């Protein structure tokens, strides 16, 4: 890990780094290791990697895709924050934790699928992902945290899984095109403003024991 960006050995030439291929045996990408390598467009990670630490690829604005090895269990806070060109990323089975703002402001990311092994999501995980259109959240996630999908203005489809218990405050705030989302029976708590500004949801959102959201324009009835 590096306490500051300037501590990274290649800091002075970071703007010239175009591609990275890391050796087998490496287990961790340290904090801020490749932070703001703005020209970096290609990364090859070895299968020995288990952790992508905080801000390791923060601000790598030319990076378009990355394959996360199956052994990775942790993606740290802001690991891919401000990776504006990142359009594709796989999240492998075995991953357990995705930190706060891990994929915030990934403006090109179109779809995300969170595997069932993930149990922890941080706040603002996918906030400001302006091109994100669909998200599938596996059953290991018990809480969708505050602001998780904040202002994802093209997000239209969300698939939630049994096992989810809580949708926290402002989780889908101003996802104004969100029109398709389910509420699993396992959900027991939906906090305030979770769906505020989600004006494309046309039908009431509820399960057998919880009423989560009523569209302002809805005039029909619903079954209980």
Beta strands, then each sheet from edge to edge (+ up, - down):
strand 1: 19-21
strand 2: 28-29
strand 3: 42-44
strand 4: 51-52
strand 5: 65-67
strand 6: 74-75
strand 7: 88-90
strand 8: 97-98
strand 9: 111-114
strand 10: 120-121
strand 11: 134-137
strand 12: 143-144
strand 13: 157-159
strand 14: 166-167
strand 15: 180-181
strand 16: 189-190
strand 17: 205-206
strand 18: 211-213
sheet 1: 1+ 3+
sheet 2: 2+ 4+ 6+ 8+ 10+
sheet 3: 5+ 7+
sheet 4: 9+ 11+ 13+ 15+
sheet 5: 12+ 14+ 16+
sheet 6: 17+ 18-
end
